[in-house]
């Protein structure tokens, strides 16, 4: 059975829609990535020049962020690995980062498009994917 996948992605989550001649399947994959570091403890500043002791060094935060993204992208790739055609769209850098990973895994030839798209509802995502793969759209 040939599957086409539409994928709206940012660094926080991926909305997936698989389309076949038998029907459609949607899903959500979350990343658990925090793009901004959150302080533990109280949220108010102790004074105008609060010491930076509450935050880990920038390189530690970046490594943590990258580690979470790697796990997230691995989950997304596991979901779309068997797709014949893949449409990737979304608002930020995640779509390009995923494309590069797919190319490194020799799955790049399956990508039929990478498009910039802002925030979308599930219904808007489904409409876009159906429009891109009209031969499998519902009657």
PyMOL commands that place a pseudoatom at each C-alpha (Angstrom):
pseudoatom trace, name=CA, resn=UNK, resi=1, chain=A, elem=C, hetatm=0, pos=[0.000, 0.000, 0.000]
pseudoatom trace, name=CA, resn=UNK, resi=2, chain=A, elem=C, hetatm=0, pos=[1.447, 3.366, -1.044]
pseudoatom trace, name=CA, resn=UNK, resi=3, chain=A, elem=C, hetatm=0, pos=[1.431, 6.013, 1.661]
pseudoatom trace, name=CA, resn=UNK, resi=4, chain=A, elem=C, hetatm=0, pos=[1.854, 9.722, 1.224]
pseudoatom trace, name=CA, resn=UNK, resi=5, chain=A, elem=C, hetatm=0, pos=[2.629, 11.773, 4.321]
pseudoatom trace, name=CA, resn=UNK, resi=6, chain=A, elem=C, hetatm=0, pos=[2.070, 15.438, 5.022]
pseudoatom trace, name=CA, resn=UNK, resi=7, chain=A, elem=C, hetatm=0, pos=[3.984, 16.783, 7.975]
pseudoatom trace, name=CA, resn=UNK, resi=8, chain=A, elem=C, hetatm=0, pos=[3.574, 20.164, 9.687]
pseudoatom trace, name=CA, resn=UNK, resi=9, chain=A, elem=C, hetatm=0, pos=[6.575, 20.592, 11.973]
pseudoatom trace, name=CA, resn=UNK, resi=10, chain=A, elem=C, hetatm=0, pos=[8.203, 23.052, 14.347]
pseudoatom trace, name=CA, resn=UNK, resi=11, chain=A, elem=C, hetatm=0, pos=[10.600, 22.422, 17.232]
pseudoatom trace, name=CA, resn=UNK, resi=12, chain=A, elem=C, hetatm=0, pos=[7.775, 21.676, 19.680]
pseudoatom trace, name=CA, resn=UNK, resi=13, chain=A, elem=C, hetatm=0, pos=[5.641, 19.186, 17.733]
pseudoatom trace, name=CA, resn=UNK, resi=14, chain=A, elem=C, hetatm=0, pos=[4.868, 17.553, 14.425]
pseudoatom trace, name=CA, resn=UNK, resi=15, chain=A, elem=C, hetatm=0, pos=[1.356, 17.000, 13.090]
pseudoatom trace, name=CA, resn=UNK, resi=16, chain=A, elem=C, hetatm=0, pos=[1.344, 14.065, 10.713]
pseudoatom trace, name=CA, resn=UNK, resi=17, chain=A, elem=C, hetatm=0, pos=[-1.207, 12.946, 8.157]
pseudoatom trace, name=CA, resn=UNK, resi=18, chain=A, elem=C, hetatm=0, pos=[-0.762, 9.720, 6.251]
pseudoatom trace, name=CA, resn=UNK, resi=19, chain=A, elem=C, hetatm=0, pos=[-2.901, 9.295, 3.155]
pseudoatom trace, name=CA, resn=UNK, resi=20, chain=A, elem=C, hetatm=0, pos=[-3.485, 6.003, 1.331]
pseudoatom trace, name=CA, resn=UNK, resi=21, chain=A, elem=C, hetatm=0, pos=[-6.114, 4.652, -1.033]
pseudoatom trace, name=CA, resn=UNK, resi=22, chain=A, elem=C, hetatm=0, pos=[-7.742, 3.081, 2.059]
pseudoatom trace, name=CA, resn=UNK, resi=23, chain=A, elem=C, hetatm=0, pos=[-8.058, 6.319, 4.077]
pseudoatom trace, name=CA, resn=UNK, resi=24, chain=A, elem=C, hetatm=0, pos=[-6.258, 8.813, 6.281]
pseudoatom trace, name=CA, resn=UNK, resi=25, chain=A, elem=C, hetatm=0, pos=[-4.437, 8.641, 9.585]
pseudoatom trace, name=CA, resn=UNK, resi=26, chain=A, elem=C, hetatm=0, pos=[-3.424, 11.642, 11.658]
pseudoatom trace, name=CA, resn=UNK, resi=27, chain=A, elem=C, hetatm=0, pos=[-1.104, 11.911, 14.610]
pseudoatom trace, name=CA, resn=UNK, resi=28, chain=A, elem=C, hetatm=0, pos=[0.929, 14.247, 16.780]
pseudoatom trace, name=CA, resn=UNK, resi=29, chain=A, elem=C, hetatm=0, pos=[4.527, 13.780, 17.869]
pseudoatom trace, name=CA, resn=UNK, resi=30, chain=A, elem=C, hetatm=0, pos=[5.750, 16.082, 20.657]
pseudoatom trace, name=CA, resn=UNK, resi=31, chain=A, elem=C, hetatm=0, pos=[9.355, 17.021, 21.308]
pseudoatom trace, name=CA, resn=UNK, resi=32, chain=A, elem=C, hetatm=0, pos=[9.508, 18.040, 24.994]
pseudoatom trace, name=CA, resn=UNK, resi=33, chain=A, elem=C, hetatm=0, pos=[11.964, 20.732, 23.902]
pseudoatom trace, name=CA, resn=UNK, resi=34, chain=A, elem=C, hetatm=0, pos=[12.212, 23.972, 25.818]
pseudoatom trace, name=CA, resn=UNK, resi=35, chain=A, elem=C, hetatm=0, pos=[13.492, 26.715, 23.559]
pseudoatom trace, name=CA, resn=UNK, resi=36, chain=A, elem=C, hetatm=0, pos=[14.087, 29.052, 26.490]
pseudoatom trace, name=CA, resn=UNK, resi=37, chain=A, elem=C, hetatm=0, pos=[15.697, 28.022, 29.738]
pseudoatom trace, name=CA, resn=UNK, resi=38, chain=A, elem=C, hetatm=0, pos=[13.385, 28.106, 32.752]
pseudoatom trace, name=CA, resn=UNK, resi=39, chain=A, elem=C, hetatm=0, pos=[14.810, 28.941, 36.136]
pseudoatom trace, name=CA, resn=UNK, resi=40, chain=A, elem=C, hetatm=0, pos=[14.032, 26.701, 39.004]
pseudoatom trace, name=CA, resn=UNK, resi=41, chain=A, elem=C, hetatm=0, pos=[12.915, 28.243, 42.265]
pseudoatom trace, name=CA, resn=UNK, resi=42, chain=A, elem=C, hetatm=0, pos=[11.103, 31.525, 42.543]
pseudoatom trace, name=CA, resn=UNK, resi=43, chain=A, elem=C, hetatm=0, pos=[10.344, 33.611, 39.481]
pseudoatom trace, name=CA, resn=UNK, resi=44, chain=A, elem=C, hetatm=0, pos=[11.097, 37.063, 40.855]
pseudoatom trace, name=CA, resn=UNK, resi=45, chain=A, elem=C, hetatm=0, pos=[14.433, 38.748, 40.485]
pseudoatom trace, name=CA, resn=UNK, resi=46, chain=A, elem=C, hetatm=0, pos=[16.524, 39.217, 43.626]
pseudoatom trace, name=CA, resn=UNK, resi=47, chain=A, elem=C, hetatm=0, pos=[17.696, 42.616, 42.464]
pseudoatom trace, name=CA, resn=UNK, resi=48, chain=A, elem=C, hetatm=0, pos=[18.785, 44.614, 39.449]
pseudoatom trace, name=CA, resn=UNK, resi=49, chain=A, elem=C, hetatm=0, pos=[21.928, 42.497, 38.910]
pseudoatom trace, name=CA, resn=UNK, resi=50, chain=A, elem=C, hetatm=0, pos=[20.915, 38.970, 39.722]
pseudoatom trace, name=CA, resn=UNK, resi=51, chain=A, elem=C, hetatm=0, pos=[23.855, 36.567, 39.572]
pseudoatom trace, name=CA, resn=UNK, resi=52, chain=A, elem=C, hetatm=0, pos=[23.931, 34.171, 36.635]
pseudoatom trace, name=CA, resn=UNK, resi=53, chain=A, elem=C, hetatm=0, pos=[24.517, 31.247, 39.003]
pseudoatom trace, name=CA, resn=UNK, resi=54, chain=A, elem=C, hetatm=0, pos=[20.960, 29.990, 38.412]
pseudoatom trace, name=CA, resn=UNK, resi=55, chain=A, elem=C, hetatm=0, pos=[21.584, 29.193, 34.768]
pseudoatom trace, name=CA, resn=UNK, resi=56, chain=A, elem=C, hetatm=0, pos=[23.772, 26.498, 33.290]
pseudoatom trace, name=CA, resn=UNK, resi=57, chain=A, elem=C, hetatm=0, pos=[26.353, 27.649, 30.740]
pseudoatom trace, name=CA, resn=UNK, resi=58, chain=A, elem=C, hetatm=0, pos=[25.096, 28.333, 27.219]
pseudoatom trace, name=CA, resn=UNK, resi=59, chain=A, elem=C, hetatm=0, pos=[26.898, 25.324, 25.742]
pseudoatom trace, name=CA, resn=UNK, resi=60, chain=A, elem=C, hetatm=0, pos=[25.204, 23.013, 28.263]
pseudoatom trace, name=CA, resn=UNK, resi=61, chain=A, elem=C, hetatm=0, pos=[21.789, 24.412, 27.363]
pseudoatom trace, name=CA, resn=UNK, resi=62, chain=A, elem=C, hetatm=0, pos=[22.549, 24.068, 23.662]
pseudoatom trace, name=CA, resn=UNK, resi=63, chain=A, elem=C, hetatm=0, pos=[23.651, 20.439, 24.076]
pseudoatom trace, name=CA, resn=UNK, resi=64, chain=A, elem=C, hetatm=0, pos=[20.466, 19.677, 26.003]
pseudoatom trace, name=CA, resn=UNK, resi=65, chain=A, elem=C, hetatm=0, pos=[18.335, 21.397, 23.348]
pseudoatom trace, name=CA, resn=UNK, resi=66, chain=A, elem=C, hetatm=0, pos=[20.113, 19.529, 20.533]
pseudoatom trace, name=CA, resn=UNK, resi=67, chain=A, elem=C, hetatm=0, pos=[19.752, 16.209, 22.356]
pseudoatom trace, name=CA, resn=UNK, resi=68, chain=A, elem=C, hetatm=0, pos=[15.995, 16.686, 22.729]
pseudoatom trace, name=CA, resn=UNK, resi=69, chain=A, elem=C, hetatm=0, pos=[15.703, 17.665, 19.061]
pseudoatom trace, name=CA, resn=UNK, resi=70, chain=A, elem=C, hetatm=0, pos=[17.635, 14.561, 17.979]
pseudoatom trace, name=CA, resn=UNK, resi=71, chain=A, elem=C, hetatm=0, pos=[15.203, 12.327, 19.873]
pseudoatom trace, name=CA, resn=UNK, resi=72, chain=A, elem=C, hetatm=0, pos=[12.249, 14.238, 18.403]
pseudoatom trace, name=CA, resn=UNK, resi=73, chain=A, elem=C, hetatm=0, pos=[13.523, 13.974, 14.817]
pseudoatom trace, name=CA, resn=UNK, resi=74, chain=A, elem=C, hetatm=0, pos=[14.199, 10.255, 15.296]
pseudoatom trace, name=CA, resn=UNK, resi=75, chain=A, elem=C, hetatm=0, pos=[10.551, 9.767, 16.345]
pseudoatom trace, name=CA, resn=UNK, resi=76, chain=A, elem=C, hetatm=0, pos=[9.317, 11.717, 13.328]
pseudoatom trace, name=CA, resn=UNK, resi=77, chain=A, elem=C, hetatm=0, pos=[11.549, 9.770, 10.937]
pseudoatom trace, name=CA, resn=UNK, resi=78, chain=A, elem=C, hetatm=0, pos=[10.372, 6.465, 12.423]
pseudoatom trace, name=CA, resn=UNK, resi=79, chain=A, elem=C, hetatm=0, pos=[6.797, 7.498, 11.634]
pseudoatom trace, name=CA, resn=UNK, resi=80, chain=A, elem=C, hetatm=0, pos=[7.459, 8.600, 8.030]
pseudoatom trace, name=CA, resn=UNK, resi=81, chain=A, elem=C, hetatm=0, pos=[10.241, 6.152, 7.069]
pseudoatom trace, name=CA, resn=UNK, resi=82, chain=A, elem=C, hetatm=0, pos=[7.993, 3.910, 4.941]
pseudoatom trace, name=CA, resn=UNK, resi=83, chain=A, elem=C, hetatm=0, pos=[6.210, 6.745, 3.125]
pseudoatom trace, name=CA, resn=UNK, resi=84, chain=A, elem=C, hetatm=0, pos=[6.496, 6.877, -0.634]
pseudoatom trace, name=CA, resn=UNK, resi=85, chain=A, elem=C, hetatm=0, pos=[6.075, 10.674, -0.751]
pseudoatom trace, name=CA, resn=UNK, resi=86, chain=A, elem=C, hetatm=0, pos=[6.664, 13.230, 1.990]
pseudoatom trace, name=CA, resn=UNK, resi=87, chain=A, elem=C, hetatm=0, pos=[5.446, 16.826, 2.091]
pseudoatom trace, name=CA, resn=UNK, resi=88, chain=A, elem=C, hetatm=0, pos=[7.109, 18.882, 4.851]
pseudoatom trace, name=CA, resn=UNK, resi=89, chain=A, elem=C, hetatm=0, pos=[5.799, 22.278, 5.894]
pseudoatom trace, name=CA, resn=UNK, resi=90, chain=A, elem=C, hetatm=0, pos=[5.967, 24.523, 8.918]
pseudoatom trace, name=CA, resn=UNK, resi=91, chain=A, elem=C, hetatm=0, pos=[6.910, 27.946, 10.251]
pseudoatom trace, name=CA, resn=UNK, resi=92, chain=A, elem=C, hetatm=0, pos=[10.581, 27.745, 11.257]
pseudoatom trace, name=CA, resn=UNK, resi=93, chain=A, elem=C, hetatm=0, pos=[13.865, 25.943, 10.883]
pseudoatom trace, name=CA, resn=UNK, resi=94, chain=A, elem=C, hetatm=0, pos=[12.639, 22.476, 11.850]
pseudoatom trace, name=CA, resn=UNK, resi=95, chain=A, elem=C, hetatm=0, pos=[11.425, 21.626, 8.347]
pseudoatom trace, name=CA, resn=UNK, resi=96, chain=A, elem=C, hetatm=0, pos=[14.871, 22.289, 6.848]
pseudoatom trace, name=CA, resn=UNK, resi=97, chain=A, elem=C, hetatm=0, pos=[16.631, 20.426, 9.658]
pseudoatom trace, name=CA, resn=UNK, resi=98, chain=A, elem=C, hetatm=0, pos=[14.382, 17.403, 9.116]
pseudoatom trace, name=CA, resn=UNK, resi=99, chain=A, elem=C, hetatm=0, pos=[14.974, 17.545, 5.358]
pseudoatom trace, name=CA, resn=UNK, resi=100, chain=A, elem=C, hetatm=0, pos=[18.752, 17.422, 5.905]
pseudoatom trace, name=CA, resn=UNK, resi=101, chain=A, elem=C, hetatm=0, pos=[18.387, 14.416, 8.220]
pseudoatom trace, name=CA, resn=UNK, resi=102, chain=A, elem=C, hetatm=0, pos=[16.236, 12.592, 5.687]
pseudoatom trace, name=CA, resn=UNK, resi=103, chain=A, elem=C, hetatm=0, pos=[18.817, 13.295, 2.985]
pseudoatom trace, name=CA, resn=UNK, resi=104, chain=A, elem=C, hetatm=0, pos=[21.607, 11.905, 5.195]
pseudoatom trace, name=CA, resn=UNK, resi=105, chain=A, elem=C, hetatm=0, pos=[19.529, 8.732, 5.618]
pseudoatom trace, name=CA, resn=UNK, resi=106, chain=A, elem=C, hetatm=0, pos=[19.066, 8.457, 1.832]
pseudoatom trace, name=CA, resn=UNK, resi=107, chain=A, elem=C, hetatm=0, pos=[15.358, 9.260, 2.167]
pseudoatom trace, name=CA, resn=UNK, resi=108, chain=A, elem=C, hetatm=0, pos=[15.618, 12.686, 0.534]
pseudoatom trace, name=CA, resn=UNK, resi=109, chain=A, elem=C, hetatm=0, pos=[14.337, 11.469, -2.833]
pseudoatom trace, name=CA, resn=UNK, resi=110, chain=A, elem=C, hetatm=0, pos=[10.944, 10.832, -1.209]
pseudoatom trace, name=CA, resn=UNK, resi=111, chain=A, elem=C, hetatm=0, pos=[10.496, 14.505, -0.298]
pseudoatom trace, name=CA, resn=UNK, resi=112, chain=A, elem=C, hetatm=0, pos=[8.050, 16.075, -2.745]
pseudoatom trace, name=CA, resn=UNK, resi=113, chain=A, elem=C, hetatm=0, pos=[8.054, 19.526, -1.186]
pseudoatom trace, name=CA, resn=UNK, resi=114, chain=A, elem=C, hetatm=0, pos=[9.274, 21.710, 1.651]
pseudoatom trace, name=CA, resn=UNK, resi=115, chain=A, elem=C, hetatm=0, pos=[7.118, 24.772, 2.224]
pseudoatom trace, name=CA, resn=UNK, resi=116, chain=A, elem=C, hetatm=0, pos=[6.880, 27.584, 4.735]
pseudoatom trace, name=CA, resn=UNK, resi=117, chain=A, elem=C, hetatm=0, pos=[3.542, 27.673, 6.521]
pseudoatom trace, name=CA, resn=UNK, resi=118, chain=A, elem=C, hetatm=0, pos=[2.510, 29.442, 9.692]
pseudoatom trace, name=CA, resn=UNK, resi=119, chain=A, elem=C, hetatm=0, pos=[0.476, 27.986, 12.538]
pseudoatom trace, name=CA, resn=UNK, resi=120, chain=A, elem=C, hetatm=0, pos=[-2.295, 25.781, 11.220]
pseudoatom trace, name=CA, resn=UNK, resi=121, chain=A, elem=C, hetatm=0, pos=[-5.254, 23.929, 12.675]
pseudoatom trace, name=CA, resn=UNK, resi=122, chain=A, elem=C, hetatm=0, pos=[-5.609, 20.182, 12.195]
pseudoatom trace, name=CA, resn=UNK, resi=123, chain=A, elem=C, hetatm=0, pos=[-8.318, 20.845, 9.605]
pseudoatom trace, name=CA, resn=UNK, resi=124, chain=A, elem=C, hetatm=0, pos=[-6.056, 23.248, 7.671]
pseudoatom trace, name=CA, resn=UNK, resi=125, chain=A, elem=C, hetatm=0, pos=[-3.219, 20.710, 7.721]
pseudoatom trace, name=CA, resn=UNK, resi=126, chain=A, elem=C, hetatm=0, pos=[-5.547, 17.988, 6.423]
pseudoatom trace, name=CA, resn=UNK, resi=127, chain=A, elem=C, hetatm=0, pos=[-6.844, 20.257, 3.655]
pseudoatom trace, name=CA, resn=UNK, resi=128, chain=A, elem=C, hetatm=0, pos=[-3.303, 21.139, 2.568]
pseudoatom trace, name=CA, resn=UNK, resi=129, chain=A, elem=C, hetatm=0, pos=[-2.200, 17.494, 2.490]
pseudoatom trace, name=CA, resn=UNK, resi=130, chain=A, elem=C, hetatm=0, pos=[-5.325, 16.405, 0.589]
pseudoatom trace, name=CA, resn=UNK, resi=131, chain=A, elem=C, hetatm=0, pos=[-4.730, 19.229, -1.885]
pseudoatom trace, name=CA, resn=UNK, resi=132, chain=A, elem=C, hetatm=0, pos=[-1.141, 18.126, -2.431]
pseudoatom trace, name=CA, resn=UNK, resi=133, chain=A, elem=C, hetatm=0, pos=[-2.140, 14.476, -2.968]
pseudoatom trace, name=CA, resn=UNK, resi=134, chain=A, elem=C, hetatm=0, pos=[-5.521, 14.916, -4.729]
pseudoatom trace, name=CA, resn=UNK, resi=135, chain=A, elem=C, hetatm=0, pos=[-5.588, 11.354, -6.122]
pseudoatom trace, name=CA, resn=UNK, resi=136, chain=A, elem=C, hetatm=0, pos=[-6.095, 10.146, -2.547]
pseudoatom trace, name=CA, resn=UNK, resi=137, chain=A, elem=C, hetatm=0, pos=[-8.452, 12.877, -1.337]
pseudoatom trace, name=CA, resn=UNK, resi=138, chain=A, elem=C, hetatm=0, pos=[-11.776, 11.896, 0.132]
pseudoatom trace, name=CA, resn=UNK, resi=139, chain=A, elem=C, hetatm=0, pos=[-14.768, 12.166, -2.263]
for i in range(1, 139): cmd.bond("trace and resi %d" % i, "trace and resi %d" % (i + 1))
show_as sticks, trace
zoom trace
